Amino acid sequence: MRKSVKITGKIIVISCSLHPQSRSFVLARDMVTNLQVLGVEAPLYDLRDYQLPFCDDGLAYDHPDTQTIVGAIAAAQTVILALPIYNFDVNAAAKNLLELAGDAWNHKLVGFLCTAGGRNSYMSVMGIANSLMLDFRCIIIPRFVYAVGADFGDDRQPTMHITSQTIKDRLHQLATAGVQLTQALDGIVVV
């Protein structure tokens, strides 16, 4: 029997890819399903649905879509980021989100779902992870998912889905670790 957990609204998932047939979105969608199986309702924010302006240290912060996403990050305890890797780095939309949200990232638990064109760039997420840890005192979940095109069926089609059992297992492991750490850190005030 599954133990009921009550952390609704404390975990959010953000898909940072802007590709119309996004592998990152498929990972994000499946992460939400894994969290639901664990008894957690986690909203999914798809950056394709928002017109986030480029961070310009000016009016970008006042844009309604910026306010929505930043508000969701600020209210969450845990943020799972699904992001593509391009040229050995996370995509520009993810970096822009980091800049726009600024202090909303403070003291969050953060997990990563990564997609890339090849298997050699699995460490590419470390730049953004280091920034989150050092600039915003985030705790990075010590599990992440890294998938490539071969891990998906119907790749880049509307029916795209995960076929790799390894990736499915890693999604479940990350969801479980995220829930356990969110529960363990609940109520801890960091100054």
N, C-alpha and C positions, 0 to 999 in steps of 0.2 A: 504494500500500500504506500502510495506516494505521500510524503509529508507536505502539508500545505505551507507555503511560504507567503508572507505578506510584505512584498516590497514593490507593489504597484507604483509606477511612476518614478521609481528611483533609478531604473535602468532604461536608457534610450539607445537606439541604434541609428546611426547616420550613414547613409550611402553617399559617398563623395564623388562618385563617377558621374560625368555628364554624357557618357556614351548612350545612344538610344537603345542599344542592346547590351546593357552593362552586366559584366560578370560580377562586379562588386555588388550590384544590387541583388543578384541572385544569392550571393553569400549572405547579405544583410537580411533578405527575406527569410532565408532558411535559419538564420540565427534567431530571428523573432519566433519562428516556429519552435525551435529548440527551447527557448526561454518559456514559451507557453506550456510546453510539455512539463517543464519544471514548476509550473504554477505561477509564472511571472508574466504580467502584462507589460510589455515594453513597446512603446510607440516607435515606429520607423519613420525617419525623416529622410526623404530622397531629395538631394540637392537639385535634381533635374526639375523639381516642382517649385523651386524658389529662384528668384532673380537676385542673387546676392551680388551687390556691387563689389568692385575691386576695392580693397582696403586702401584708403587714401588719407587716413588720419583726419578726415573731415566729415562730410555728410553721409558717408557710407554707413556709419554707426546708427544713424537715425532712420535708415530705410526700414519699412515695415517687415520685410522678409528677414533682414538682419535681426531685428528685434525679436521675431518669432523664434529663430534658431538659437540665438544667444540666450533667450529666456529659457528655452528647453534645456540647454546645457547647464545654465546656472541652477535650475531646479533639480537636476539629476544628481545622483550620487555616483553613478557609473555610466560611462559613455563607451559604446562599442563603435569604432570607426571602420567602415568598409571602404577601402580605397585602392585605386589602381596604382601600379608602379610603372612609371615611364622613365626610360633612360636612367635607371638606378636611383630613382627618387620618387616620392609620392607626388601625385598630381597637383597642379596649381590650385584647383578648387579646395583641396584639403588644407593646403598651406594658407590660402585666403581665409578659410574658416577659422583656423588657428589665430590668425591676426585679428579678424573681426570680433571674435569672442573674448580675446584678451583675458582679463581677470575672471571671467565666468568659468574658466578652466581650473581655477585654484582648488587644489585638494581633491580632485576627482580620481576615481579609479577608472583606468582607460584600457580597453582591449582593442586588438587589431585583426581585421580580416583583410588580407591582401590578395590581389590578383596581378599577374604579370605575364609578359610574353615568353619568358624563359625561367628556368629554375635557378639561375645564377644570381639573381638580385634579391634573395630572401632577406638579406640584412639591410635593405634599403629603407626600411621603416625606422631605423635607429635614429636618423636625424630628427624626425618629428617626435619620436619617443624621448630623446634626450632633451629637446626643448620643453616638452610637457613636464618632464621630471625636474629639470633644473630651473626653468622660469616660473612654473606654476605649481610645483611641489605635488605633482600627480604621482599616483602609484600605478605602475604598468603591470597588468595581469601577465604573469610569467608563462603564458601560453598564447600562441597566435596561430592564425590559419593563413597559409600561403598556397594559392592555387594557380594553375596555368590552364590554358585552353583545353588541353587533353583531359582535364578533370571534369569537363562539362559535356553533356549530351546536347545535341541541337545547338551547338555553339553559335552565338550571335543571331539566334532566331527567337521569335516571341515565345517559343516553347522551351527555351534553354533551361537546363536543370543540371544538378550535380550528379555525376555518375560514379565518382571515385569514393569508394568506401573509406579510404584514409581521410579524405576531406570531410566526409560526413561524421566520422569519429572525432576529428579535431574540432568540428563545430560543436558537437555535444560536450567535449571536454572543456572548451572555452566557455560555453554557456554555464556549465556546472561550476567551474572555477569562478566565473563572474558572480554567480548567485551566492556562492559560499563566502567569497570575499566581501561582497556587498553586505551580507548579513553580519559578518564578523566586524566590519567597520562601522555599522550603523550606530549612530549616536556618539561616535568619537568626535570630539571637537578638536581641531588642529588650530593652533595659534601661531 
